[in-house]
Every structure is written in C-alpha cells, then in structure tokens.
Amino acid sequence: MNNQWMKKIIIAAGLSVALVGNAFAEADPKLWPVMKEAFFAKREMQDVTFMKIEAPKRAESGAQVPVTYTIDNAAAGGVKIVKLYAFVDANPIPLTATYHLTDAIGDFNLSTRIRFETDAFVRLVGEDASGKLYLASRQIRAAGGCGGMVENDEAAIRAVAGKIKLNVEAAKAGAPATTTFNIKHIMRTGLQRDLVSQGYVPAFYINKTEFKYNGKPLMTVDVGVGTAEDPYFKFNFTPKEAGKLEVTATDNEGKTFAHAIDVKV
C-alpha cells in the first residue's frame, strides 16, 4: 500500500472516530460523504445494482462478520471493474481490503469475513480502467470487533502465523472453479489493549495476498485490519487448462508466506 493511501486511511480513521462518538446504535449515513471525500476527493461515483453485498442484517459477532461481494458482468453494461475497495464506514480504520482483479476471475464472487466496531454500512467502490467509480452499499448491525481487551499467548500466536490452507473444488477447463484460501493469523488491529498491562497491543496483520495461476496474476488483495482474524477468501476463477495455483502472503512485519497446489481440469 502506497504512502498516499496510508495517509487517506489515517485521515478517514480520525474522521470516523470523531463522527461516530458514542453512537453505538443505528448505522449513520452521514459518515460516508465525509469518508468518500477523504478517499476519493471530488471524483464522481455512480450507485449501481450490478455490484452486490450479501450479509446478515444482524451479525452474531462483530469480530467475524460474513460477507459476499459479487459483480455481475452481464448486468454491468460493458463496465469492467479492475479494482474493488471494501469499506466499513464506521470502523476506526474503514478500508477493510482492496481487490485487484484480472480477466481470469470472470464474474467476481468472493466471500470473506470482516470486523465491525459498531453498526455500519459496508460500501463497495468499484473502479474501471478509465478511473470511473461505482458504488454499492448494505447496512449491517454488529459491534465490538476492532478494539477491546486481549489476552494472548504470543509464542503460540507466532508459531502458527502464516499457515495456509488452499483448495480448488472440481475444476473444469473454461468453467468457474471455487477456490478457498485461509491463512492462520491473529490480525491485530493496533486498537486492542493488553488485559494485564492495559497498553495497546501493536498491530500485527496480513497486509497482502497475491494469487497467480500458471505464473500469471489472478487476483491481488491489499488486506487491512478490518479483515477478520485468520483471513478467509472464497472466490471463483476460470482456469483454461490444468496448472498450478500459487498464493503469496505478507504481513506488516515483512514476513512472507507461500503455498501452491496443482489444479487438474
């Protein structure tokens, strides 16, 4: 993530905290115009229905909120999304992830788990190759997933960090194949306090995952701390032939984790 975007995240985080205050109830629609300006300045943005967010209206846990993002290319009328930003507009750090897409993805369909500090809107902002922006929104009730107290065994956490599971189900040439990726990682936000010392626990999180098929880019995800513990991505891609699916993940401390599987079609 470049310095310009990091500055935007910090600015938006400050604005979000200032605007949310103690309002831990209904999602606040006034947050998004301020955040939109912080991230996208005065760029125009069109509300669309070809991008959708599926999620429970009320989540059982703010620390693990399941969501599914889809893009219907047929309904998009020729619009081709190459980058997708996912926000939770009331989170202290609102940008949960940025997805960089390729043609091999086809119709984008991805399930993941994200965090909510309080009731909020999930906002998907799609960007095409010309820089035009498109917006989809969904309100979700959930709370308590970003801060709070933690008591962890540091040695145990680091011993398992980076362990990857990767699977492709029943792949066929030219047809969408369901891919499941899961990496073990605590995903500390930097906003949690240690139960004993009461001090803030330093951020420790996966910040990027890059998927390749037969050596060619498939999808890259810039991961934020709004992504839930043990990051999980279930998505489709369309293999044209048998090959090797590779994933490389990095964390904010500079560690790299990699895994690969052979895909038969």
LUMLO-379396 format. One record per atom (N, C-alpha, C): chain; atom name; x, y negated, z negated. Coordinates in steps of 0.02 Angstrom, whole numbers. Layout:
<sites>
   ch   at       xx       yy       zz
    A   CA        X        Y        Z
...
</sites>
This chain:
<sites>
   ch   at       xx       yy       zz
    A    N       43       60        0
    A   CA        0        0        0
    A    C       44      -62        0
    A    N       31     -110       46
    A   CA       74     -168       50
    A    C       60     -219       -5
    A    N      106     -267      -13
    A   CA      100     -316      -67
    A    C       39     -360      -60
    A    N       19     -374        2
    A   CA      -40     -417       13
    A    C     -102     -384      -15
    A    N     -110     -319       -2
    A   CA     -169     -284      -28
    A    C     -165     -276     -103
    A    N     -106     -267     -131
    A   CA      -99     -261     -203
    A    C     -120     -326     -237
    A    N     -102     -383     -207
    A   CA     -123     -447     -235
    A    C     -199     -454     -233
    A    N     -230     -431     -179
    A   CA     -303     -434     -173
    A    C     -336     -392     -227
    A    N     -307     -332     -240
    A   CA     -335     -289     -291
    A    C     -331     -322     -359
    A    N     -275     -353     -374
    A   CA     -266     -386     -439
    A    C     -315     -444     -446
    A    N     -323     -484     -393
    A   CA     -369     -541     -395
    A    C     -440     -516     -405
    A    N     -460     -466     -366
    A   CA     -528     -439     -370
    A    C     -540     -408     -438
    A    N     -489     -376     -466
    A   CA     -496     -345     -532
    A    C     -512     -399     -584
    A    N     -476     -455     -581
    A   CA     -489     -510     -627
    A    C     -558     -539     -619
    A    N     -579     -547     -557
    A   CA     -646     -573     -544
    A    C     -699     -526     -569
    A    N     -689     -460     -558
    A   CA     -737     -411     -579
    A    C     -746     -412     -655
    A    N     -691     -412     -692
    A   CA     -694     -414     -765
    A    C     -730     -476     -789
    A    N     -713     -533     -758
    A   CA     -743     -596     -778
    A    C     -818     -598     -766
    A    N     -839     -569     -710
    A   CA     -910     -572     -692
    A    C     -952     -520     -729
    A    N     -922     -461     -742
    A   CA     -961     -409     -775
    A    C     -974     -426     -848
    A    N     -922     -451     -882
    A   CA     -930     -469     -952
    A    C     -956     -411     -992
    A    N    -1010     -421    -1029
    A   CA    -1038     -368    -1071
    A    C    -1100     -338    -1040
    A    N    -1110     -347     -976
    A   CA    -1171     -323     -944
    A    C    -1163     -250     -923
    A    N    -1172     -203     -970
    A   CA    -1165     -132     -956
    A    C    -1234     -103     -944
    A    N    -1270     -129     -895
    A   CA    -1337     -103     -881
    A    C    -1346      -97     -806
    A    N    -1390     -138     -778
    A   CA    -1404     -134     -707
    A    C    -1344     -156     -666
    A    N    -1335     -124     -608
    A   CA    -1283     -146     -562
    A    C    -1296     -218     -541
    A    N    -1244     -258     -535
    A   CA    -1251     -330     -522
    A    C    -1235     -344     -449
    A    N    -1284     -363     -407
    A   CA    -1271     -377     -337
    A    C    -1230     -440     -326
    A    N    -1221     -481     -377
    A   CA    -1183     -543     -369
    A    C    -1107     -530     -367
    A    N    -1086     -470     -387
    A   CA    -1015     -455     -386
    A    C     -987     -449     -315
    A    N    -1026     -420     -270
    A   CA     -998     -404     -204
    A    C     -979     -465     -163
    A    N    -1019     -518     -160
    A   CA     -997     -576     -120
    A    C     -929     -603     -141
    A    N     -916     -604     -207
    A   CA     -852     -628     -232
    A    C     -796     -581     -212
    A    N     -809     -516     -220
    A   CA     -758     -467     -203
    A    C     -745     -464     -128
    A    N     -797     -469      -89
    A   CA     -791     -470      -16
    A    C     -746     -528        6
    A    N     -754     -585      -25
    A   CA     -713     -643       -8
    A    C     -640     -631      -29
    A    N     -630     -598      -86
    A   CA     -562     -585     -110
    A    C     -524     -538      -64
    A    N     -559     -487      -38
    A   CA     -526     -437        4
    A    C     -526     -455       78
    A    N     -580     -485      102
    A   CA     -588     -494      174
    A    C     -596     -567      195
    A    N     -585     -613      149
    A   CA     -590     -685      163
    A    C     -656     -701      197
    A    N     -654     -736      253
    A   CA     -716     -758      284
    A    C     -735     -715      345
    A    N     -708     -655      348
    A   CA     -724     -610      403
    A    C     -797     -588      400
    A    N     -830     -587      457
    A   CA     -899     -565      460
    A    C     -904     -490      448
    A    N     -961     -470      420
    A   CA     -972     -400      403
    A    C    -1045     -382      417
    A    N    -1056     -329      454
    A   CA    -1123     -310      475
    A    C    -1149     -250      435
    A    N    -1209     -257      406
    A   CA    -1240     -199      372
    A    C    -1263     -149      425
    A    N    -1247      -85      414
    A   CA    -1263      -34      463
    A    C    -1292       28      429
    A    N    -1324       70      469
    A   CA    -1352      133      443
    A    C    -1313      194      467
    A    N    -1265      184      513
    A   CA    -1228      243      537
    A    C    -1174      266      488
    A    N    -1158      225      438
    A   CA    -1116      246      382
    A    C    -1162      257      322
    A    N    -1152      312      286
    A   CA    -1196      327      230
    A    C    -1156      350      169
    A    N    -1186      339      111
    A   CA    -1158      361       47
    A    C    -1209      405       13
    A    N    -1192      467        0
    A   CA    -1235      512      -37
    A    C    -1207      521     -107
    A    N    -1250      514     -157
    A   CA    -1227      519     -226
    A    C    -1288      523     -272
    A    N    -1280      548     -333
    A   CA    -1337      547     -380
    A    C    -1354      476     -400
    A    N    -1418      463     -412
    A   CA    -1437      396     -435
    A    C    -1409      383     -504
    A    N    -1405      435     -545
    A   CA    -1376      429     -611
    A    C    -1327      487     -621
    A    N    -1264      471     -633
    A   CA    -1213      522     -640
    A    C    -1208      546     -712
    A    N    -1191      609     -722
    A   CA    -1184      637     -789
    A    C    -1123      607     -825
    A    N    -1070      593     -787
    A   CA    -1009      566     -817
    A    C     -980      512     -773
    A    N     -962      455     -803
    A   CA     -931      402     -765
    A    C     -860      418     -744
    A    N     -830      471     -774
    A   CA     -762      490     -757
    A    C     -759      535     -696
    A    N     -815      566     -677
    A   CA     -817      613     -621
    A    C     -884      605     -584
    A    N     -888      556     -541
    A   CA     -950      542     -503
    A    C     -942      570     -433
    A    N     -982      620     -414
    A   CA     -976      649     -347
    A    C    -1008      604     -294
    A    N     -973      592     -239
    A   CA     -999      553     -184
    A    C     -980      586     -118
    A    N    -1020      575      -67
    A   CA    -1004      598        0
    A    C    -1012      540       48
    A    N     -961      528       89
    A   CA     -961      473      138
    A    C     -967      504      208
    A    N    -1012      477      249
    A   CA    -1020      503      317
    A    C    -1023      446      367
    A    N     -999      461      427
    A   CA    -1004      416      484
    A    C    -1034      455      542
    A    N    -1091      433      567
    A   CA    -1125      466      622
    A    C    -1103      431      687
    A    N    -1057      460      723
    A   CA    -1031      428      784
    A    C    -1084      418      837
    A    N    -1131      465      842
    A   CA    -1183      460      893
    A    C    -1228      400      879
    A    N    -1241      387      815
    A   CA    -1284      330      797
    A    C    -1246      264      796
    A    N    -1180      267      802
    A   CA    -1140      206      796
    A    C    -1140      164      859
    A    N    -1167      189      914
    A   CA    -1173      150      975
    A    C    -1107      128     1004
    A    N    -1058      173     1001
    A   CA     -993      156     1030
    A    C     -943      127      980
    A    N     -965      110      920
    A   CA     -920       85      869
    A    C     -877      143      843
    A    N     -812      134      841
    A   CA     -766      186      818
    A    C     -729      160      757
    A    N     -744      189      700
    A   CA     -713      169      637
    A    C     -644      201      631
    A    N     -592      161      621
    A   CA     -525      188      613
    A    C     -499      181      541
    A    N     -532      140      502
    A   CA     -512      131      432
    A    C     -575      121      391
    A    N     -577      154      333
    A   CA     -635      151      290
    A    C     -613      135      219
    A    N     -638       78      192
    A   CA     -622       58      124
    A    C     -681       78       78
    A    N     -666      108       21
    A   CA     -718      128      -26
    A    C     -709       90      -91
    A    N     -761       53     -112
    A   CA     -758       11     -172
    A    C     -811       33     -222
    A    N     -797       24     -286
    A   CA     -848       22     -338
    A    C     -844      -48     -366
    A    N     -894      -89     -351
    A   CA     -885     -161     -357
    A    C     -883     -187     -429
    A    N     -902     -147     -479
    A   CA     -897     -169     -548
    A    C     -838     -139     -585
    A    N     -798      -98     -551
    A   CA     -739      -70     -584
    A    C     -685     -124     -595
    A    N     -646     -117     -648
    A   CA     -591     -165     -659
    A    C     -543     -167     -600
    A    N     -530     -108     -569
    A   CA     -491     -104     -507
    A    C     -538      -73     -456
    A    N     -570     -113     -413
    A   CA     -628      -90     -374
    A    C     -613      -46     -314
    A    N     -555      -53     -282
    A   CA     -540      -14     -222
    A    C     -521       57     -243
    A    N     -564      106     -230
    A   CA     -551      175     -251
    A    C     -506      211     -201
    A    N     -512      196     -137
    A   CA     -471      229      -86
    A    C     -481      194      -19
    A    N     -431      202       25
    A   CA     -436      180       94
    A    C     -420      240      138
    A    N     -464      254      186
    A   CA     -457      313      229
    A    C     -437      289      299
    A    N     -382      316      325
    A   CA     -358      301      392
    A    C     -376      361      435
    A    N     -418      352      485
    A   CA     -448      407      522
    A    C     -417      414      591
    A    N     -422      475      619
    A   CA     -400      489      687
    A    C     -456      524      725
    A    N     -446      532      790
    A   CA     -497      564      832
    A    C     -510      637      811
    A    N     -460      670      782
    A   CA     -468      740      763
    A    C     -519      750      707
    A    N     -535      697      671
    A   CA     -585      701      618
    A    C     -655      712      646
    A    N     -670      682      705
    A   CA     -737      687      733
    A    C     -786      645      691
    A    N     -846      672      679
    A   CA     -893      639      634
    A    C     -866      644      563
    A    N     -849      587      533
    A   CA     -820      586      467
    A    C     -871      609      415
    A    N     -851      660      376
    A   CA     -894      685      322
    A    C     -847      707      266
    A    N     -845      668      213
    A   CA     -797      681      159
    A    C     -830      675       91
    A    N     -818      726       49
    A   CA     -842      724      -20
    A    C     -783      715      -66
    A    N     -792      675     -118
    A   CA     -740      663     -167
    A    C     -772      647     -234
    A    N     -731      632     -283
    A   CA     -756      612     -349
    A    C     -721      547     -370
    A    N     -761      500     -396
    A   CA     -735      434     -413
    A    C     -756      415     -484
    A    N     -727      358     -508
    A   CA     -740      335     -576
    A    C     -784      273     -576
    A    N     -824      266     -629
    A   CA     -865      207     -639
    A    C     -854      181     -710
    A    N     -840      117     -717
    A   CA     -835       86     -782
    A    C     -904       68     -809
    A    N     -949       49     -763
    A   CA    -1018       32     -781
    A    C    -1061       40     -718
    A    N    -1126       33     -726
    A   CA    -1171       39     -668
    A    C    -1148       -8     -613
    A    N    -1148       16     -551
    A   CA    -1118      -23     -497
    A    C    -1144       -1     -429
    A    N    -1125      -38     -378
    A   CA    -1136      -19     -309
    A    C    -1072       11     -281
    A    N    -1079       67     -246
    A   CA    -1025       91     -204
    A    C    -1032       54     -137
    A    N     -977       27     -113
    A   CA     -977       -9      -49
    A    C     -927       25       -2
    A    N     -950       44       56
    A   CA     -906       69      109
    A    C     -898       14      161
    A    N     -837       -4      176
    A   CA     -823      -54      229
    A    C     -784      -18      283
    A    N     -814      -12      342
    A   CA     -781       18      399
    A    C     -751      -35      444
    A    N     -692      -20      470
    A   CA     -659      -67      515
    A    C     -642      -32      580
    A    N     -659      -63      637
    A   CA     -642      -33      701
    A    C     -575      -60      725
    A    N     -553      -36      784
    A   CA     -486      -53      808
    A    C     -478     -128      823
    A    N     -534     -162      836
    A   CA     -531     -233      851
    A    C     -535     -276      788
    A    N     -545     -244      729
    A   CA     -548     -281      667
    A    C     -618     -300      644
    A    N     -670     -278      680
    A   CA     -739     -292      658
    A    C     -755     -248      598
    A    N     -796     -276      553
    A   CA     -811     -243      490
    A    C     -885     -224      485
    A    N     -898     -167      453
    A   CA     -966     -140      446
    A    C     -974     -116      374
    A    N    -1035     -125      346
    A   CA    -1047     -113      275
    A    C    -1105      -65      262
    A    N    -1093      -19      214
    A   CA    -1146       23      187
    A    C    -1141       20      111
    A    N    -1198       24       76
    A   CA    -1199       16        3
    A    C    -1247       66      -29
    A    N    -1231       84      -92
    A   CA    -1276      126     -132
    A    C    -1265      111     -205
    A    N    -1321      105     -242
    A   CA    -1317       92     -313
    A    C    -1315      157     -352
    A    N    -1271      160     -403
    A   CA    -1264      220     -444
    A    C    -1260      198     -518
    A    N    -1293      236     -561
    A   CA    -1288      223     -633
    A    C    -1239      272     -664
    A    N    -1187      245     -693
    A   CA    -1135      285     -726
    A    C    -1091      237     -766
    A    N    -1056      262     -816
    A   CA    -1015      216     -857
    A    C     -960      254     -894
    A    N     -908      215     -912
    A   CA     -857      240     -958
    A    C     -800      279     -927
    A    N     -790      274     -861
    A   CA     -741      316     -829
    A    C     -672      287     -819
    A    N     -662      222     -833
    A   CA     -598      190     -817
    A    C     -554      176     -877
    A    N     -585      161     -934
    A   CA     -546      144     -993
    A    C     -554      196    -1048
    A    N     -559      173    -1111
    A   CA     -570      218    -1166
    A    C     -505      242    -1197
    A    N     -513      287    -1246
    A   CA     -456      316    -1282
    A    C     -437      383    -1252
    A    N     -372      399    -1252
    A   CA     -349      463    -1227
    A    C     -300      494    -1277
    A    N     -301      560    -1280
    A   CA     -253      597    -1320
    A    C     -229      655    -1277
    A    N     -168      650    -1251
    A   CA     -144      698    -1203
    A    C      -77      727    -1223
    A    N      -65      788    -1201
    A   CA        0      821    -1209
    A    C       41      802    -1148
    A    N       87      754    -1156
    A   CA      124      727    -1099
    A    C      164      780    -1063
    A    N      195      824    -1100
    A   CA      235      877    -1068
    A    C      192      923    -1027
    A    N      133      941    -1052
    A   CA       88      985    -1016
    A    C       60      952     -954
    A    N       45      887     -960
    A   CA       18      849     -903
    A    C       68      848     -845
    A    N      131      834     -862
    A   CA      182      829     -810
    A    C      203      897     -782
    A    N      194      949     -822
    A   CA      212     1016     -799
    A    C      167     1039     -742
    A    N      105     1018     -742
    A   CA       58     1041     -690
    A    C       45      988     -636
    A    N       68      926     -647
    A   CA       54      872     -599
    A    C       82      890     -530
    A    N       39      882     -480
    A   CA       61      893     -411
    A    C       45      962     -383
    A    N       17     1007     -424
    A   CA       -1     1073     -398
    A    C      -60     1066     -351
    A    N      -54     1092     -290
    A   CA     -102     1081     -237
    A    C     -138     1145     -218
    A    N     -203     1139     -207
    A   CA     -243     1192     -176
    A    C     -269     1165     -109
    A    N     -262     1204      -56
    A   CA     -283     1182       10
    A    C     -314     1242       45
    A    N     -373     1232       75
    A   CA     -409     1287      106
    A    C     -448     1261      167
    A    N     -451     1302      219
    A   CA     -492     1288      278
    A    C     -539     1347      288
    A    N     -604     1334      292
    A   CA     -654     1387      298
    A    C     -672     1402      370
    A    N     -668     1465      391
    A   CA     -695     1491      454
    A    C     -686     1443      512
    A    N     -623     1426      527
    A   CA     -610     1379      582
    A    C     -622     1410      650
    A    N     -650     1370      696
    A   CA     -660     1390      765
    A    C     -635     1334      810
    A    N     -601     1351      865
    A   CA     -574     1300      910
    A    C     -631     1257      937
    A    N     -622     1191      930
    A   CA     -671     1143      957
    A    C     -731     1131      912
    A    N     -732     1162      853
    A   CA     -789     1153      807
    A    C     -763     1125      741
    A    N     -805     1086      705
    A   CA     -784     1059      641
    A    C     -768     1114      591
    A    N     -711     1107      558
    A   CA     -690     1155      507
    A    C     -690     1120      439
    A    N     -719     1153      389
    A   CA     -722     1123      322
    A    C     -657     1135      285
    A    N     -627     1081      262
    A   CA     -562     1083      229
    A    C     -570     1057      157
    A    N     -541     1092      110
    A   CA     -544     1072       40
    A    C     -473     1062       13
    A    N     -461     1003      -14
    A   CA     -397      985      -44
    A    C     -408      965     -116
    A    N     -366      991     -161
    A   CA     -370      974     -231
    A    C     -299      972     -259
    A    N     -282      918     -294
    A   CA     -215      912     -323
    A    C     -222      898     -398
    A    N     -184      934     -437
    A   CA     -187      925     -510
    A    C     -150      861     -528
    A    N     -185      815     -559
    A   CA     -153      753     -580
    A    C     -200      715     -628
    A    N     -172      687     -681
    A   CA     -211      653     -733
    A    C     -244      589     -708
    A    N     -213      555     -659
    A   CA     -241      493     -631
    A    C     -255      440     -684
    A    N     -205      425     -724
    A   CA     -213      373     -775
    A    C     -220      305     -742
    A    N     -267      266     -766
    A   CA     -283      202     -735
    A    C     -238      144     -759
    A    N     -205      152     -816
    A   CA     -169       97     -847
    A    C     -213       55     -892
    A    N     -277       73     -896
    A   CA     -325       37     -938
    A    C     -345       77    -1000
    A    N     -320      138    -1005
    A   CA     -337      180    -1062
    A    C     -289      167    -1120
    A    N     -313      176    -1181
    A   CA     -272      166    -1241
    A    C     -255      233    -1273
    A    N     -195      236    -1300
    A   CA     -173      295    -1336
    A    C     -210      299    -1403
    A    N     -236      359    -1419
    A   CA     -276      367    -1479
    A    C     -236      354    -1542
    A    N     -171      367    -1541
    A   CA     -129      359    -1600
    A    C     -101      288    -1605
    A    N      -66      266    -1552
    A   CA      -32      201    -1555
    A    C      -79      142    -1541
    A    N     -136      155    -1509
    A   CA     -185      105    -1488
    A    C     -159       61    -1431
    A    N      -99       75    -1406
    A   CA      -72       38    -1350
    A    C      -97       66    -1284
    A    N      -89       27    -1230
    A   CA     -110       51    -1165
    A    C      -62      104    -1139
    A    N      -91      157    -1110
    A   CA      -51      211    -1081
    A    C      -33      191    -1010
    A    N       30      194     -990
    A   CA       50      171     -923
    A    C       13      209     -867
    A    N       -1      174     -813
    A   CA      -34      204     -756
    A    C       10      260     -728
    A    N      -23      314     -708
    A   CA       12      372     -680
    A    C      -38      406     -634
    A    N      -29      399     -568
    A   CA      -81      422     -522
    A    C      -54      438     -453
    A    N      -89      480     -418
    A   CA      -75      493     -347
    A    C      -95      430     -308
    A    N      -50      405     -265
    A   CA      -66      344     -228
    A    C      -72      354     -152
    A    N      -56      415     -129
    A   CA      -62      426      -57
    A    C      -65      500      -42
    A    N     -108      520        5
    A   CA     -108      588       32
    A    C     -111      583      108
    A    N      -68      621      140
    A   CA      -63      619      212
    A    C      -73      690      240
    A    N     -123      697      283
    A   CA     -138      762      314
    A    C     -115      761      387
    A    N      -83      816      407
    A   CA      -62      825      476
    A    C      -82      894      500
    A    N      -96      899      566
    A   CA     -111      964      596
    A    C      -66      973      656
    A    N      -27     1027      654
    A   CA       23     1039      706
    A    C       69      979      716
    A    N       86      948      661
    A   CA      133      892      662
    A    C      103      824      681
    A    N       38      823      698
    A   CA        6      760      718
    A    C      -38      733      662
    A    N      -40      667      653
    A   CA      -82      638      600
    A    C     -155      657      606
    A    N     -184      675      550
    A   CA     -254      693      547
    A    C     -293      641      506
    A    N     -271      628      445
    A   CA     -302      578      403
    A    C     -252      559      348
    A    N     -248      495      333
    A   CA     -208      471      277
    A    C     -254      435      228
    A    N     -246      450      164
    A   CA     -286      418      112
    A    C     -241      379       65
    A    N     -251      313       62
    A   CA     -219      272       11
    A    C     -263      278      -51
    A    N     -238      312     -102
    A   CA     -278      331     -160
    A    C     -270      279     -215
    A    N     -326      259     -246
    A   CA     -324      212     -302
    A    C     -343      246     -366
    A    N     -335      211     -422
    A   CA     -350      240     -488
    A    C     -425      248     -499
    A    N     -466      221     -454
    A   CA     -538      234     -457
    A    C     -556      303     -434
    A    N     -508      340     -405
    A   CA     -518      410     -389
    A    C     -512      451     -453
    A    N     -556      500     -462
    A   CA     -559      537     -525
    A    C     -498      582     -535
    A    N     -490      603     -597
    A   CA     -436      650     -615
    A    C     -438      712     -571
    A    N     -380      739     -555
    A   CA     -373      796     -509
    A    C     -407      781     -442
    A    N     -378      734     -404
    A   CA     -409      711     -341
    A    C     -431      769     -296
    A    N     -491      759     -268
    A   CA     -525      811     -229
    A    C     -553      778     -166
    A    N     -535      807     -108
    A   CA     -563      785      -45
    A    C     -587      846       -6
    A    N     -650      847       11
    A   CA     -678      899       54
    A    C     -702      865      118
    A    N     -672      884      174
    A   CA     -687      848      236
    A    C     -685      896      295
    A    N     -709      872      352
    A   CA     -709      911      414
    A    C     -656      883      461
    A    N     -625      928      499
    A   CA     -587      907      557
    A    C     -596      960      611
    A    N     -581      943      673
    A   CA     -594      987      730
    A    C     -528     1011      761
    A    N     -507     1072      744
    A   CA     -445     1098      774
    A    C     -458     1121      846
    A    N     -413     1104      891
    A   CA     -419     1127      961
    A    C     -388     1195      970
    A    N     -343     1214      924
    A   CA     -308     1277      929
    A    C     -283     1296      860
    A    N     -259     1358      854
    A   CA     -229     1380      791
    A    C     -168     1337      775
    A    N     -152     1331      711
    A   CA      -95     1290      694
    A    C      -83     1285      620
    A    N      -44     1235      601
    A   CA      -25     1225      531
    A    C      -54     1160      505
    A    N      -90     1165      449
    A   CA     -116     1106      414
    A    C      -69     1090      357
    A    N      -43     1028      356
    A   CA        4     1007      305
    A    C      -24      947      267
    A    N       -8      944      203
    A   CA      -25      885      164
    A    C       35      865      122
    A    N       47      800      119
    A   CA      100      772       77
    A    C       68      719       33
    A    N       79      724      -32
    A   CA       52      675      -80
    A    C      109      643     -118
    A    N      100      579     -134
    A   CA      149      544     -175
    A    C      114      512     -234
    A    N      152      500     -288
    A   CA      122      464     -345
    A    C      157      397     -355
    A    N      133      359     -403
    A   CA      159      291     -412
    A    C      228      290     -443
    A    N      253      347     -464
    A   CA      322      352     -490
    A    C      371      375     -436
    A    N      346      385     -375
    A   CA      389      403     -320
    A    C      398      478     -309
    A    N      363      519     -347
    A   CA      368      591     -337
    A    C      327      612     -275
    A    N      351      664     -241
    A   CA      318      690     -181
    A    C      299      763     -191
    A    N      238      780     -168
    A   CA      213      848     -173
    A    C      187      869     -104
    A    N      203      929      -83
    A   CA      184      951      -16
    A    C      159     1022      -16
    A    N      115     1036       33
    A   CA       87     1104       39
    A    C       66     1113      112
    A    N       67     1175      136
    A   CA       47     1188      205
    A    C       14     1257      209
    A    N      -34     1264      255
    A   CA      -65     1329      267
    A    C      -72     1340      342
    A    N      -72     1403      363
    A   CA      -85     1420      433
    A    C     -160     1425      444
    A    N     -184     1397      499
    A   CA     -255     1398      515
    A    C     -266     1442      577
    A    N     -306     1493      569
    A   CA     -324     1537      625
    A    C     -391     1517      655
    A    N     -397     1518      720
    A   CA     -460     1499      753
    A    C     -483     1555      799
</sites>
